[in-house]
Amino acid sequence: MAIRIELWIDGQLVDGAEEWWDFLEASLPDDGEGTAGFPLLGRVDPFGEVLVTGKELGALSAEVRQLLPQALEQARPLLEKLADLCDKGSLGTAAELRFIGD
């Protein structure tokens, strides 16, 4: 499934990406507890909408960087872009990262 990711800062769309979420989702560990180690990434629904704001951006960036070394090769460009979007959002005030699924 393709998912659109938009970074909004102070009510302005400043950056984003549109990528297949399937490889990232397949990279999340299946430890019998769902995505317990990656709660923010686990919240993303490729069929719905999720909003990540404020301090959650730093936590999401940390999750992404933790997952990156063990992720499928196909998921790495999206993970790197996602970490970049989180970092940009952490610098601004009133930042939101919107995940918009199909």
C-alpha positions as a LaTeX table, in Angstrom:
\begin{tabular}{lrrr}
\hline
Residue & $x$ (\AA) & $y$ (\AA) & $z$ (\AA) \\
\hline
Met1 & 0.00 & 0.00 & 0.00 \\
Ala2 & 1.18 & 3.48 & $-0.80$ \\
Ile3 & 1.12 & 6.04 & 1.96 \\
Arg4 & 1.57 & 9.79 & 1.79 \\
Ile5 & 3.60 & 11.43 & 4.54 \\
Glu6 & 3.32 & 15.20 & 4.94 \\
Leu7 & 5.33 & 17.48 & 7.23 \\
Trp8 & 3.38 & 20.57 & 8.27 \\
Ile9 & 5.04 & 23.36 & 10.25 \\
Asp10 & 3.04 & 26.37 & 11.43 \\
Gly11 & 0.18 & 25.43 & 9.13 \\
Gln12 & 2.37 & 25.16 & 6.03 \\
Leu13 & 3.18 & 21.98 & 4.09 \\
Val14 & 6.99 & 22.03 & 3.96 \\
Asp15 & 8.03 & 18.52 & 2.89 \\
Gly16 & 6.79 & 15.01 & 2.40 \\
Ala17 & 7.00 & 11.70 & 0.63 \\
Glu18 & 4.78 & 9.12 & $-0.98$ \\
Glu19 & 6.07 & 5.57 & $-0.74$ \\
Trp20 & 5.01 & 1.96 & $-0.40$ \\
Trp21 & 4.47 & 1.17 & 3.30 \\
Asp22 & 4.54 & $-2.61$ & 2.77 \\
Phe23 & 8.33 & $-3.00$ & 3.04 \\
Leu24 & 8.49 & $-0.91$ & 6.19 \\
Glu25 & 5.63 & $-2.84$ & 7.74 \\
Ala26 & 7.35 & $-6.13$ & 6.82 \\
Ser27 & 10.51 & $-4.85$ & 8.54 \\
Leu28 & 8.78 & $-4.46$ & 11.91 \\
Pro29 & 9.59 & $-7.40$ & 14.19 \\
Asp30 & 6.88 & $-9.96$ & 14.81 \\
Asp31 & 7.58 & $-10.68$ & 18.46 \\
Gly32 & 4.14 & $-11.98$ & 19.37 \\
Glu33 & 3.31 & $-8.64$ & 20.98 \\
Gly34 & 2.67 & $-6.77$ & 17.76 \\
Thr35 & 4.94 & $-3.77$ & 17.42 \\
Ala36 & 5.62 & $-3.25$ & 21.14 \\
Gly37 & 9.17 & $-2.02$ & 20.47 \\
Phe38 & 7.93 & 0.42 & 17.83 \\
Pro39 & 4.64 & 1.85 & 19.14 \\
Leu40 & 4.57 & 4.95 & 16.92 \\
Leu41 & 5.44 & 3.09 & 13.73 \\
Gly42 & 2.92 & 0.45 & 14.74 \\
Arg43 & 0.22 & 3.13 & 14.95 \\
Val44 & 0.52 & 3.99 & 11.26 \\
Asp45 & $-2.38$ & 2.55 & 9.31 \\
Pro46 & $-1.80$ & 2.33 & 5.54 \\
Phe47 & $-5.60$ & 2.53 & 5.08 \\
Gly48 & $-6.26$ & 5.44 & 7.45 \\
Glu49 & $-4.80$ & 8.64 & 8.79 \\
Val50 & $-2.40$ & 9.15 & 11.71 \\
Leu51 & $-1.04$ & 12.39 & 13.12 \\
Val52 & 2.29 & 12.62 & 14.98 \\
Thr53 & 3.01 & 15.91 & 16.72 \\
Gly54 & 5.35 & 17.68 & 19.10 \\
Lys55 & 7.58 & 15.50 & 21.23 \\
Glu56 & 6.34 & 12.40 & 19.44 \\
Leu57 & 8.47 & 13.47 & 16.46 \\
Gly58 & 11.66 & 12.87 & 18.44 \\
Ala59 & 10.37 & 9.52 & 19.67 \\
Leu60 & 9.40 & 8.51 & 16.13 \\
Ser61 & 12.84 & 9.51 & 14.87 \\
Ala62 & 14.41 & 7.29 & 17.54 \\
Glu63 & 12.20 & 4.34 & 16.53 \\
Val64 & 13.09 & 4.81 & 12.87 \\
Arg65 & 16.81 & 4.88 & 13.62 \\
Gln66 & 16.49 & 1.79 & 15.80 \\
Leu67 & 14.69 & $-0.10$ & 13.03 \\
Leu68 & 16.94 & 1.06 & 10.18 \\
Pro69 & 19.84 & $-1.45$ & 10.63 \\
Gln70 & 17.51 & $-4.46$ & 10.67 \\
Ala71 & 15.03 & $-3.23$ & 8.04 \\
Leu72 & 14.58 & $-4.74$ & 4.62 \\
Glu73 & 16.77 & $-3.04$ & 2.03 \\
Gln74 & 13.67 & $-1.82$ & 0.19 \\
Ala75 & 12.41 & $-0.03$ & 3.35 \\
Arg76 & 15.62 & 1.88 & 4.08 \\
Pro77 & 15.07 & 4.86 & 1.73 \\
Leu78 & 11.65 & 5.46 & 3.31 \\
Leu79 & 13.07 & 5.11 & 6.82 \\
Glu80 & 15.85 & 7.59 & 6.04 \\
Lys81 & 13.34 & 10.06 & 4.59 \\
Leu82 & 11.07 & 9.59 & 7.60 \\
Ala83 & 13.94 & 10.28 & 10.02 \\
Asp84 & 14.76 & 13.42 & 8.03 \\
Leu85 & 11.15 & 14.61 & 8.20 \\
Cys86 & 11.07 & 14.03 & 11.97 \\
Asp87 & 14.30 & 15.98 & 12.41 \\
Lys88 & 12.98 & 18.90 & 10.35 \\
Gly89 & 9.74 & 18.88 & 12.31 \\
Ser90 & 11.56 & 18.85 & 15.64 \\
Leu91 & 13.19 & 22.17 & 14.71 \\
Gly92 & 9.91 & 24.01 & 14.15 \\
Thr93 & 7.04 & 25.05 & 16.33 \\
Ala94 & 3.60 & 23.55 & 15.83 \\
Ala95 & 4.93 & 20.72 & 13.64 \\
Glu96 & 2.83 & 17.76 & 12.54 \\
Leu97 & 3.69 & 14.69 & 10.55 \\
Arg98 & 0.63 & 13.35 & 8.78 \\
Phe99 & 0.41 & 9.80 & 7.49 \\
Ile100 & $-2.37$ & 9.50 & 4.92 \\
Gly101 & $-3.15$ & 6.02 & 3.65 \\
Asp102 & $-5.20$ & 4.79 & 0.71 \\
\hline
\end{tabular}
